[in-house]
């Protein structure tokens, strides 16, 4: 039969090695997880920046289109006034009414274009907020790496070794536990 002290020492050494290996594995896994988190964060930020640039370009296009529409509406108003003046039959009062109506229609068109531009810009602002939200969601979708505590690993391994030593009777004044045998009568 094996000496209990040697058996306890061997098991204690194996448990210590096992505890150290588990700590190192936890540390390695935490480092890998942290690296994955950082890569994901960088990719999410880059993606968000690309989407934001695309929205900025879209905003400039919308503004340019609105400017073109305003100019076209103003030109149409001027053309309409020119036609009205050319066909004027000499009645000044009717010409004034027609001029005011054309001006009113031109202002209405300009106002409509401005409202449409404002609505589209508000929509682009909401899309930009959505980009930020999606970027944060992507970042938070990968957990950060959490390194194991060296102190906790030492305490746990020490407790396991002490438990093994107690099973071998190391703490009972030198007597070793006896095996119980059942006898048949």
TORRO-957193 format. One record per residue: residue number from 0; residue in one letter; x, y, z of N, C-alpha, C, O, CB in turn. Coordinates in steps of 0.2 Angstrom, whole numbers. Each point is the difference from the previous one (the first is absolute). Glycine has a CB too. Layout:
// residues N
<kegu NUM, A, <X, Y, Z>, <X, Y, Z>, <X, Y, Z>, <X, Y, Z>, <X, Y, Z>>
...
***
This chain:
// residues 185
<kegu 0, X, <4, -6, 0>, <-4, 6, 0>, <4, 6, 0>, <6, 0, 2>, <-15, -6, 4>>
<kegu 1, X, <7, 12, -9>, <3, 6, -1>, <0, 4, 7>, <-5, 0, 4>, <2, 0, -16>>
<kegu 2, X, <9, 3, 13>, <0, 5, 6>, <-5, 5, -1>, <0, 4, -5>, <12, -7, 7>>
<kegu 3, X, <-16, 5, 3>, <-5, 5, -1>, <3, 7, 0>, <-3, 4, -4>, <-5, -11, 11>>
<kegu 4, X, <13, 8, -4>, <4, 7, -1>, <2, 1, -7>, <-1, 5, -3>, <5, -6, 15>>
<kegu 5, X, <-1, -4, -15>, <2, 0, -7>, <-6, 1, -5>, <0, 4, -4>, <10, -11, 7>>
<kegu 6, X, <-15, 3, -1>, <-7, 1, -4>, <-3, 7, 0>, <-2, 3, -5>, <0, -16, 7>>
<kegu 7, X, <3, 15, 4>, <-3, 7, 1>, <4, 5, -3>, <-2, 5, -3>, <-3, -8, 14>>
<kegu 8, X, <12, 2, -11>, <4, 5, -3>, <-1, 0, -8>, <0, 5, -3>, <9, -7, 12>>
<kegu 9, X, <-9, -4, -12>, <-1, -1, -7>, <-7, 3, -2>, <0, 4, -5>, <7, -14, 5>>
<kegu 10, X, <-12, 9, 4>, <-7, 3, -2>, <0, 7, 1>, <-3, 4, -4>, <-2, -14, 7>>
<kegu 11, X, <8, 13, 2>, <1, 7, 2>, <4, 3, -6>, <-2, 6, -2>, <1, -8, 14>>
<kegu 12, X, <6, -1, -14>, <4, 3, -6>, <-4, 0, -6>, <0, 5, -4>, <10, -9, 9>>
<kegu 13, X, <-14, -1, -7>, <-4, -1, -6>, <-6, 6, 1>, <-1, 3, -5>, <4, -16, 4>>
<kegu 14, X, <-6, 13, 7>, <-5, 6, 0>, <3, 7, 0>, <-3, 4, -3>, <-3, -12, 10>>
<kegu 15, X, <12, 9, -5>, <3, 6, -1>, <2, 2, -7>, <-2, 5, -3>, <7, -6, 14>>
<kegu 16, X, <-3, -4, -15>, <2, 0, -7>, <-7, 1, -4>, <0, 4, -4>, <10, -11, 6>>
<kegu 17, X, <-15, 4, 0>, <-7, 0, -3>, <-2, 7, 1>, <-3, 4, -4>, <1, -16, 6>>
<kegu 18, X, <2, 15, 4>, <-2, 7, 2>, <4, 5, -4>, <-3, 5, -3>, <-1, -9, 14>>
<kegu 19, X, <10, 3, -12>, <4, 5, -3>, <-2, 0, -8>, <0, 5, -3>, <10, -7, 12>>
<kegu 20, X, <-11, -4, -11>, <-1, -1, -8>, <-7, 3, -1>, <-1, 3, -5>, <8, -14, 4>>
<kegu 21, X, <-12, 10, 6>, <-7, 3, -1>, <1, 8, 0>, <-4, 3, -4>, <-1, -13, 9>>
<kegu 22, X, <9, 12, 0>, <1, 8, 0>, <3, 2, -7>, <-2, 5, -2>, <4, -5, 15>>
<kegu 23, X, <3, -3, -15>, <3, 2, -6>, <-5, 0, -6>, <0, 4, -5>, <12, -8, 9>>
<kegu 24, X, <-16, -2, -4>, <-5, 0, -6>, <-5, 5, 1>, <-2, 3, -5>, <4, -15, 5>>
<kegu 25, X, <-4, 14, 6>, <-5, 5, 1>, <3, 7, -3>, <-3, 4, -3>, <-2, -10, 13>>
<kegu 26, X, <12, 7, -8>, <3, 6, -2>, <1, 1, -7>, <-1, 5, -3>, <7, -6, 14>>
<kegu 27, X, <-4, -5, -15>, <0, 0, -7>, <-7, 1, -3>, <0, 4, -5>, <10, -12, 6>>
<kegu 28, X, <-15, 5, 1>, <-6, 1, -3>, <-3, 7, 1>, <-3, 3, -4>, <0, -15, 7>>
<kegu 29, X, <5, 15, 3>, <-2, 7, 1>, <4, 5, -5>, <-3, 5, -2>, <0, -8, 14>>
<kegu 30, X, <9, 2, -13>, <4, 4, -5>, <-3, -1, -7>, <0, 5, -3>, <10, -6, 11>>
<kegu 31, X, <-12, -5, -10>, <-3, -1, -6>, <-6, 3, -1>, <-2, 3, -5>, <7, -14, 4>>
<kegu 32, X, <-9, 11, 6>, <-7, 3, 0>, <1, 8, 0>, <-4, 3, -4>, <-1, -13, 10>>
<kegu 33, X, <10, 12, -2>, <1, 8, -1>, <2, 2, -7>, <-2, 5, -2>, <5, -5, 15>>
<kegu 34, X, <1, -4, -16>, <3, 1, -6>, <-6, 0, -5>, <-1, 5, -5>, <12, -10, 7>>
<kegu 35, X, <-16, 0, -2>, <-5, 0, -4>, <-5, 6, 1>, <-3, 3, -5>, <4, -15, 5>>
<kegu 36, X, <-2, 14, 6>, <-4, 6, 2>, <3, 6, -3>, <-3, 4, -3>, <0, -9, 14>>
<kegu 37, X, <10, 6, -11>, <3, 6, -3>, <0, 0, -7>, <-2, 5, -3>, <10, -5, 12>>
<kegu 38, X, <-8, -6, -13>, <0, 0, -7>, <-8, 2, -2>, <-1, 3, -5>, <10, -12, 5>>
<kegu 39, X, <-13, 6, 4>, <-7, 1, -2>, <-2, 8, 1>, <-4, 3, -4>, <1, -15, 8>>
<kegu 40, X, <6, 15, 2>, <-1, 7, 1>, <3, 4, -6>, <-4, 5, -2>, <4, -7, 15>>
<kegu 41, X, <6, 1, -15>, <3, 3, -6>, <-4, 0, -6>, <-1, 4, -4>, <12, -6, 9>>
<kegu 42, X, <-13, -5, -7>, <-4, -1, -6>, <-7, 4, 1>, <-3, 3, -5>, <8, -14, 3>>
<kegu 43, X, <-8, 11, 8>, <-7, 3, 1>, <1, 8, -1>, <-4, 3, -3>, <0, -12, 11>>
<kegu 44, X, <9, 12, -6>, <2, 7, 0>, <1, 2, -8>, <-3, 4, -2>, <8, -4, 14>>
<kegu 45, X, <-1, -4, -15>, <1, 1, -7>, <-6, -1, -4>, <-1, 4, -5>, <13, -8, 6>>
<kegu 46, X, <-16, 0, 0>, <-6, -1, -3>, <-5, 6, 1>, <-3, 2, -5>, <4, -15, 6>>
<kegu 47, X, <-1, 15, 5>, <-4, 6, 2>, <2, 6, -4>, <-4, 4, -2>, <2, -9, 13>>
<kegu 48, X, <9, 6, -11>, <3, 6, -4>, <-2, -1, -7>, <-2, 6, -3>, <11, -5, 11>>
<kegu 49, X, <-9, -7, -11>, <-1, 0, -7>, <-8, 2, -1>, <-1, 3, -5>, <10, -12, 3>>
<kegu 50, X, <-13, 6, 6>, <-7, 2, -1>, <-1, 7, 1>, <-5, 3, -3>, <2, -14, 7>>
<kegu 51, X, <6, 14, 1>, <-1, 8, 1>, <3, 4, -6>, <-3, 5, -1>, <4, -7, 14>>
<kegu 52, X, <4, 0, -16>, <3, 3, -6>, <-6, 0, -5>, <-1, 5, -4>, <13, -8, 7>>
<kegu 53, X, <-14, -3, -4>, <-6, -1, -5>, <-6, 4, 1>, <-2, 3, -5>, <6, -15, 3>>
<kegu 54, X, <-6, 13, 8>, <-5, 4, 2>, <2, 8, -1>, <-5, 4, -2>, <1, -13, 10>>
<kegu 55, X, <10, 11, -7>, <2, 7, -1>, <0, 1, -7>, <-2, 6, -2>, <9, -6, 12>>
<kegu 56, X, <-5, -5, -14>, <0, 1, -8>, <-8, 1, -2>, <-1, 4, -4>, <12, -11, 3>>
<kegu 57, X, <-15, 3, 4>, <-7, 0, -2>, <-3, 6, 2>, <-4, 3, -3>, <3, -15, 5>>
<kegu 58, X, <3, 15, 4>, <-3, 7, 2>, <2, 5, -5>, <-4, 4, -1>, <5, -8, 13>>
<kegu 59, X, <5, 4, -14>, <3, 5, -5>, <-4, -1, -6>, <-2, 5, -3>, <13, -5, 8>>
<kegu 60, X, <-13, -6, -7>, <-4, -1, -7>, <-7, 3, 1>, <-2, 3, -4>, <9, -13, 2>>
<kegu 61, X, <-10, 9, 8>, <-6, 2, 1>, <-1, 8, 1>, <-4, 3, -3>, <2, -14, 9>>
<kegu 62, X, <7, 14, -3>, <1, 7, 0>, <1, 3, -7>, <-3, 5, -2>, <8, -6, 13>>
<kegu 63, X, <-1, -2, -15>, <1, 2, -7>, <-6, -1, -4>, <-2, 5, -4>, <14, -8, 5>>
<kegu 64, X, <-16, -2, 0>, <-6, -1, -4>, <-5, 5, 2>, <-4, 3, -4>, <6, -15, 3>>
<kegu 65, X, <-3, 14, 8>, <-4, 5, 2>, <1, 7, -3>, <-4, 4, -2>, <3, -11, 13>>
<kegu 66, X, <8, 8, -11>, <2, 7, -3>, <-2, 0, -7>, <-2, 5, -3>, <12, -5, 11>>
<kegu 67, X, <-9, -6, -12>, <-2, 0, -7>, <-7, 1, -1>, <-2, 4, -4>, <11, -11, 2>>
<kegu 68, X, <-13, 4, 6>, <-7, 1, 0>, <-3, 7, 2>, <-4, 2, -4>, <3, -14, 7>>
<kegu 69, X, <5, 15, 2>, <-2, 7, 1>, <1, 4, -6>, <-4, 5, -1>, <7, -7, 14>>
<kegu 70, X, <3, 1, -16>, <2, 5, -5>, <-5, -1, -6>, <-2, 4, -3>, <14, -5, 7>>
<kegu 71, X, <-14, -6, -5>, <-4, -1, -6>, <-7, 3, 2>, <-3, 3, -5>, <9, -14, 2>>
<kegu 72, X, <-8, 10, 9>, <-7, 3, 2>, <0, 8, -1>, <-5, 3, -2>, <3, -13, 10>>
<kegu 73, X, <8, 13, -6>, <0, 7, -1>, <0, 2, -7>, <-3, 5, -2>, <10, -4, 13>>
<kegu 74, X, <-3, -4, -15>, <0, 1, -7>, <-7, -1, -3>, <-2, 4, -5>, <14, -8, 4>>
<kegu 75, X, <-15, -1, 3>, <-7, -1, -3>, <-5, 6, 2>, <-4, 2, -4>, <6, -15, 5>>
<kegu 76, X, <-1, 15, 5>, <-4, 6, 3>, <2, 6, -5>, <-5, 4, -2>, <5, -8, 14>>
<kegu 77, X, <6, 5, -13>, <2, 6, -4>, <-3, -1, -7>, <-2, 5, -3>, <13, -3, 10>>
<kegu 78, X, <-10, -8, -10>, <-3, -1, -7>, <-8, 1, 0>, <-2, 3, -5>, <11, -11, 3>>
<kegu 79, X, <-12, 6, 7>, <-7, 1, 1>, <-2, 7, 0>, <-5, 3, -3>, <4, -14, 9>>
<kegu 80, X, <5, 15, -2>, <-1, 7, 0>, <1, 4, -7>, <-3, 4, -2>, <6, -5, 15>>
<kegu 81, X, <2, -2, -16>, <2, 3, -7>, <-6, -1, -4>, <-2, 4, -4>, <14, -6, 6>>
<kegu 82, X, <-14, -4, -2>, <-6, -2, -5>, <-6, 4, 2>, <-4, 2, -5>, <8, -14, 4>>
<kegu 83, X, <-5, 13, 7>, <-6, 4, 2>, <1, 7, -2>, <-5, 3, -2>, <3, -10, 12>>
<kegu 84, X, <7, 10, -9>, <2, 7, -2>, <-1, 1, -8>, <-2, 5, -2>, <9, -4, 12>>
<kegu 85, X, <-5, -7, -14>, <0, 1, -7>, <-7, -1, -2>, <-2, 3, -5>, <13, -8, 4>>
<kegu 86, X, <-15, 2, 4>, <-7, -1, -2>, <-5, 5, 3>, <-6, 0, 0>, <8, -12, -2>>
<kegu 87, X, <1, 17, 6>, <-4, 5, 4>, <-4, 4, -5>, <2, 2, -5>, <6, -2, 14>>
<kegu 88, X, <-14, 0, -8>, <-5, 4, -4>, <-1, 7, 2>, <-4, 3, -3>, <-2, -14, 1>>
<kegu 89, X, <10, 13, 6>, <0, 7, 2>, <-4, 2, 6>, <0, 5, 3>, <1, -3, -15>>
<kegu 90, X, <-4, -8, 15>, <-3, 1, 6>, <4, -1, 6>, <3, -5, 1>, <-13, 1, -6>>
<kegu 91, X, <12, 9, 8>, <5, 0, 5>, <-2, -4, 6>, <4, -3, 3>, <0, 15, -7>>
<kegu 92, X, <-10, -11, 6>, <-3, -3, 6>, <1, -8, -1>, <2, -3, 5>, <-10, 13, -2>>
<kegu 93, X, <6, -13, -8>, <0, -7, -1>, <8, -2, -1>, <1, -5, 3>, <-12, 5, -9>>
<kegu 94, X, <15, 4, 4>, <7, -1, -1>, <3, -1, 7>, <4, -4, 2>, <-3, 10, -13>>
<kegu 95, X, <-3, -2, 16>, <2, 0, 7>, <-2, -6, 3>, <4, -4, 4>, <-4, 16, -3>>
<kegu 96, X, <-6, -14, -2>, <-3, -6, 3>, <4, -6, -3>, <2, -5, 4>, <-14, 10, -2>>
<kegu 97, X, <13, -5, -8>, <3, -6, -3>, <8, 0, 2>, <2, -6, 1>, <-10, 7, -11>>
<kegu 98, X, <11, 5, 11>, <7, 0, 3>, <0, -3, 7>, <4, -4, 1>, <-2, 14, -9>>
<kegu 99, X, <-7, -8, 12>, <0, -2, 7>, <-1, -8, 0>, <3, -3, 4>, <-7, 14, 0>>
<kegu 100, X, <-1, -13, -8>, <-1, -8, -1>, <6, -3, -2>, <2, -6, 3>, <-14, 8, -5>>
<kegu 101, X, <16, 0, -3>, <6, -3, -2>, <5, 0, 6>, <3, -5, 1>, <-5, 8, -13>>
<kegu 102, X, <3, 2, 15>, <4, 1, 5>, <-2, -5, 6>, <5, -3, 3>, <-2, 15, -6>>
<kegu 103, X, <-9, -12, 5>, <-2, -4, 5>, <1, -8, -2>, <3, -4, 5>, <-12, 12, -2>>
<kegu 104, X, <8, -10, -9>, <1, -6, -2>, <8, -2, 0>, <2, -5, 2>, <-12, 5, -9>>
<kegu 105, X, <14, 5, 5>, <7, -1, 1>, <3, -1, 7>, <4, -4, 2>, <-3, 11, -12>>
<kegu 106, X, <-4, -3, 15>, <2, 0, 7>, <-3, -7, 3>, <4, -3, 4>, <-4, 16, -3>>
<kegu 107, X, <-6, -15, -4>, <-2, -6, 3>, <4, -6, -2>, <2, -5, 3>, <-13, 9, -4>>
<kegu 108, X, <14, -4, -6>, <4, -5, -2>, <7, 0, 4>, <3, -5, 2>, <-8, 6, -14>>
<kegu 109, X, <7, 5, 13>, <7, 1, 4>, <-1, -3, 7>, <4, -3, 3>, <-1, 13, -10>>
<kegu 110, X, <-9, -8, 10>, <-1, -3, 7>, <-1, -7, 0>, <3, -4, 4>, <-9, 14, -2>>
<kegu 111, X, <3, -13, -7>, <-1, -8, -1>, <7, -3, 0>, <1, -5, 3>, <-12, 7, -9>>
<kegu 112, X, <15, 1, 2>, <7, -3, -1>, <4, 1, 6>, <3, -5, 2>, <-3, 8, -14>>
<kegu 113, X, <-1, 2, 16>, <4, 1, 6>, <-3, -5, 5>, <4, -3, 4>, <-2, 15, -6>>
<kegu 114, X, <-8, -13, 3>, <-3, -5, 4>, <2, -7, -2>, <2, -4, 5>, <-12, 11, -3>>
<kegu 115, X, <11, -9, -8>, <2, -6, -2>, <7, -1, 2>, <2, -6, 2>, <-10, 6, -12>>
<kegu 116, X, <12, 5, 9>, <7, 0, 1>, <1, -1, 8>, <4, -5, 2>, <-1, 12, -12>>
<kegu 117, X, <-7, -4, 14>, <1, 0, 7>, <-2, -7, 2>, <3, -3, 5>, <-6, 15, -3>>
<kegu 118, X, <-3, -15, -5>, <-2, -7, 2>, <6, -5, -2>, <1, -5, 4>, <-13, 9, -5>>
<kegu 119, X, <15, -3, -5>, <5, -5, -2>, <6, 1, 5>, <3, -5, 1>, <-7, 5, -13>>
<kegu 120, X, <6, 6, 14>, <5, 0, 4>, <-1, -2, 7>, <4, -3, 3>, <-1, 13, -9>>
<kegu 121, X, <-9, -10, 9>, <-2, -3, 6>, <0, -7, -1>, <3, -4, 5>, <-10, 13, -2>>
<kegu 122, X, <5, -12, -8>, <1, -7, -1>, <7, -3, 0>, <2, -5, 2>, <-13, 6, -9>>
<kegu 123, X, <15, 3, 3>, <7, -1, 0>, <3, 0, 7>, <5, -4, 2>, <-4, 8, -13>>
<kegu 124, X, <-3, 1, 15>, <2, 0, 7>, <-2, -6, 4>, <4, -3, 4>, <-5, 16, -4>>
<kegu 125, X, <-5, -15, -1>, <-2, -7, 3>, <4, -6, -2>, <2, -4, 4>, <-13, 9, -3>>
<kegu 126, X, <13, -5, -7>, <4, -5, -3>, <7, 0, 3>, <3, -5, 2>, <-10, 5, -13>>
<kegu 127, X, <9, 6, 12>, <7, 1, 3>, <0, -3, 8>, <4, -3, 2>, <-2, 13, -10>>
<kegu 128, X, <-8, -8, 11>, <0, -3, 7>, <-1, -7, 0>, <3, -4, 4>, <-9, 14, -1>>
<kegu 129, X, <3, -13, -8>, <-1, -7, -1>, <7, -3, -1>, <2, -6, 2>, <-13, 7, -7>>
<kegu 130, X, <15, 2, 1>, <7, -2, -1>, <4, -1, 6>, <3, -5, 2>, <-3, 10, -13>>
<kegu 131, X, <-1, 0, 16>, <4, 0, 6>, <-3, -6, 4>, <4, -3, 4>, <-2, 16, -4>>
<kegu 132, X, <-8, -13, 0>, <-3, -6, 4>, <2, -7, -2>, <2, -4, 4>, <-12, 12, -2>>
<kegu 133, X, <10, -9, -9>, <2, -6, -2>, <7, -1, 1>, <2, -6, 2>, <-10, 7, -11>>
<kegu 134, X, <12, 4, 9>, <8, -1, 1>, <1, -2, 7>, <3, -5, 2>, <-1, 14, -10>>
<kegu 135, X, <-6, -6, 13>, <1, -2, 7>, <-3, -7, 1>, <3, -3, 4>, <-4, 15, -1>>
<kegu 136, X, <-4, -14, -6>, <-3, -6, 1>, <5, -6, -3>, <1, -5, 3>, <-13, 10, -4>>
<kegu 137, X, <15, -3, -5>, <5, -5, -2>, <6, 0, 5>, <3, -6, 1>, <-6, 9, -13>>
<kegu 138, X, <5, 2, 15>, <6, 0, 4>, <-2, -4, 6>, <4, -4, 3>, <0, 15, -6>>
<kegu 139, X, <-10, -10, 6>, <-2, -3, 6>, <-2, -8, -1>, <-1, -3, 4>, <-3, 14, 0>>
<kegu 140, X, <4, -13, -11>, <-2, -7, -1>, <5, -5, 2>, <-1, -6, 0>, <-6, 11, -9>>
<kegu 141, X, <13, -2, 9>, <6, -4, 2>, <2, 1, 7>, <2, 6, 2>, <2, -7, -14>>
<kegu 142, X, <-4, -4, 16>, <2, 2, 7>, <8, 1, 1>, <4, -2, -4>, <-13, -6, 8>>
<kegu 143, X, <10, 12, 1>, <7, 1, 1>, <3, -6, 4>, <-3, -4, 3>, <1, 17, -2>>
<kegu 144, X, <9, -13, -2>, <3, -6, 4>, <1, 2, 7>, <3, 5, 2>, <3, -8, -13>>
<kegu 145, X, <-7, -2, 15>, <1, 1, 8>, <5, -5, 2>, <-1, -6, 0>, <-11, 11, 1>>
<kegu 146, X, <18, -2, 1>, <5, -4, 2>, <-2, -3, 7>, <-3, 3, 4>, <12, 4, -10>>
<kegu 147, X, <-7, -14, 7>, <-1, -3, 7>, <4, 4, 5>, <6, 2, -1>, <-9, -13, -5>>
<kegu 148, X, <1, 10, 12>, <4, 3, 6>, <5, -5, 2>, <-2, -6, 2>, <-8, 13, 2>>
<kegu 149, X, <16, -5, -4>, <5, -4, 3>, <-1, -2, 7>, <1, -6, 2>, <7, 11, -10>>
<kegu 150, X, <-10, -1, 12>, <-2, -1, 7>, <-5, -5, 1>, <1, -5, 4>, <2, 16, -1>>
<kegu 151, X, <-8, -11, -7>, <-6, -4, 0>, <3, -7, -2>, <-2, -5, 3>, <-7, 14, -5>>
<kegu 152, X, <13, -9, -3>, <3, -7, -3>, <4, -3, 6>, <-1, -6, 1>, <1, 10, -13>>
<kegu 153, X, <4, 0, 15>, <4, -3, 6>, <-4, -3, 5>, <1, -5, 3>, <8, 13, -6>>
<kegu 154, X, <-14, -4, 5>, <-4, -2, 6>, <-4, -6, -2>, <-1, -5, 4>, <0, 17, 0>>
<kegu 155, X, <-2, -13, -10>, <-4, -5, -2>, <5, -7, 0>, <-2, -5, 2>, <-6, 13, -9>>
<kegu 156, X, <14, -7, 4>, <5, -5, -1>, <2, -2, 7>, <0, -6, 2>, <4, 9, -13>>
<kegu 157, X, <-3, 1, 15>, <2, -1, 7>, <-5, -4, 4>, <1, -5, 4>, <6, 15, -4>>
<kegu 158, X, <-13, -8, -1>, <-6, -3, 3>, <-1, -8, -2>, <-1, -4, 4>, <-5, 16, -3>>
<kegu 159, X, <7, -13, -8>, <0, -6, -3>, <6, -5, 3>, <-1, -5, 2>, <-4, 10, -12>>
<kegu 160, X, <11, -2, 11>, <5, -4, 3>, <-1, -1, 7>, <1, -6, 2>, <7, 11, -10>>
<kegu 161, X, <-11, 0, 12>, <-1, -1, 7>, <-6, -6, 1>, <1, -4, 4>, <2, 16, -2>>
<kegu 162, X, <-8, -12, -7>, <-5, -5, 0>, <3, -7, -1>, <-2, -5, 3>, <-6, 14, -7>>
<kegu 163, X, <13, -9, -1>, <3, -7, -1>, <4, -2, 6>, <0, -6, 2>, <0, 9, -14>>
<kegu 164, X, <4, 2, 15>, <4, -2, 6>, <-5, -2, 6>, <2, -5, 3>, <7, 13, -7>>
<kegu 165, X, <-15, -5, 4>, <-4, -2, 6>, <-3, -7, -2>, <-1, -4, 5>, <-2, 16, -3>>
<kegu 166, X, <2, -14, -8>, <-2, -6, -2>, <5, -6, 2>, <-2, -5, 1>, <-5, 10, -10>>
<kegu 167, X, <13, -3, 8>, <6, -4, 2>, <1, 0, 7>, <5, -4, 3>, <0, 5, -14>>
<kegu 168, X, <-8, 3, 15>, <1, 0, 8>, <6, 4, 2>, <2, -2, 5>, <-7, -9, -5>>
<kegu 169, X, <7, 16, -4>, <6, 4, 2>, <-2, 4, 6>, <5, 2, 3>, <-1, -2, -15>>
<kegu 170, X, <-10, 1, 13>, <-2, 5, 6>, <-2, -4, 6>, <-3, 4, 4>, <1, 5, -13>>
<kegu 171, X, <2, -15, 9>, <-3, -4, 6>, <5, -3, 5>, <-1, -5, 3>, <-9, 3, -10>>
<kegu 172, X, <16, 6, 8>, <5, -3, 4>, <4, -6, -2>, <2, -4, 4>, <-10, 9, 5>>
<kegu 173, X, <9, -6, -15>, <4, -5, -2>, <-3, -7, -2>, <3, -4, -3>, <5, 10, 9>>
<kegu 174, X, <-15, -6, -4>, <-3, -7, -2>, <-3, 1, -7>, <-3, 5, -1>, <1, -8, 14>>
<kegu 175, X, <3, -2, -16>, <-3, -1, -7>, <-7, -3, 0>, <-1, -4, 4>, <12, 4, -9>>
<kegu 176, X, <-15, 2, 1>, <-7, -3, 0>, <0, -7, -2>, <4, -2, -4>, <-9, 13, 1>>
<kegu 177, X, <1, -15, 6>, <0, -7, -1>, <-5, -1, -5>, <-6, 3, 0>, <10, -6, 11>>
<kegu 178, X, <-3, -2, -15>, <-5, -2, -5>, <-5, -4, 3>, <1, -4, 4>, <7, 5, -13>>
<kegu 179, X, <-14, 0, 7>, <-6, -4, 3>, <-1, -6, -4>, <-1, 1, -6>, <-4, 9, 12>>
<kegu 180, X, <5, -16, -3>, <-1, -6, -4>, <-6, -3, 2>, <-2, 0, 6>, <14, -2, -8>>
<kegu 181, X, <-16, 0, -2>, <-6, -4, 2>, <1, -7, 0>, <4, -3, -4>, <-11, 12, -1>>
<kegu 182, X, <5, -13, 10>, <1, -7, 1>, <-6, -3, -1>, <-5, 2, 2>, <15, 0, 6>>
<kegu 183, X, <-10, -8, -11>, <-6, -4, -1>, <0, -5, 6>, <5, -3, 2>, <-4, 4, -14>>
<kegu 184, X, <-7, -1, 15>, <0, -5, 6>, <-2, -7, -2>, <-1, -4, 4>, <-3, 14, 2>>
***
